[in-house]
Amino acid sequence: MLRPSSTQILKNGESRYSLVIAVARRAREIMDQAFEEKVPTEENPVKMAVEQFARNEYRIIEDPSLKKK
């Protein structure tokens, strides 16, 4: 898969900062799961997380109370 741009992944005015945080959290989940199962990851977990967001397997949920006014 070609690297998707952030504009292809972001929808409804979501911020790039939220995307970065969400991808980092998902990448950490991938690594933790691989560690628990004692399975080596063959692909970069950040790349895997970005691809999952691009395929809409995961969504970004922003807390509206944290947005600037």
N, C-alpha and C positions, 0 to 999 in steps of 0.2 A: 504494500500500500504506500502511495506517495504521502509525504508528510502533509497533513492538513494544516491550513492556516488557522489562526485563532478566530478569524472572522467567519470561517466555515463552521466552527464548533459553537461559538457564542450565539445565543438567541435572546430575544426579548430584552435587550439592553443590559445583559449580564456584563460584568467587568472582567477585564483580562486578569486582574488580581485574583478574582474568585476562581478563574480557570486554573491559574498557577497553584493556588492553595488546594483545589480539588484534585488536580493531577498529582501533586505531591502526596496527599493523603492516600489516594488510591495506589500509588506506587509503593508506599509504605505497607499497605495492606497486602499487596502482592508479595513483597519480600517477606513479611511476617508469616504469611501462609506457606510460602516455599520453605522457610526455615523450620516451621513446625512439622511439616511433612517430610523434611530432610530431602527435598528435591532441588537440585540446582536449576537456576533459571537460565535458560539458553538465550533469552532476549533481554534487552535492557528493560527494567520494570517501568521506567518513565515512558519509554516508547509504547509499551503495552498499555499503559494507562491512557495516554493520548489517543491511541487507536480505539480504545473502548469508549471514550467520550465522543469521538468522531462517528462511531457506529451507533450512537445513542443507547449504549448499554447502561450508561450511567448518566445522571443529570446533575447539574449544579443547582443547589438550593441555597439561595441567599436569604439572610435574615434582614427583612426590611427595616428593622429598628437600627441596624448598623450603618445604613446608607447616610451620606451627607445630605444635609437639608439645604 
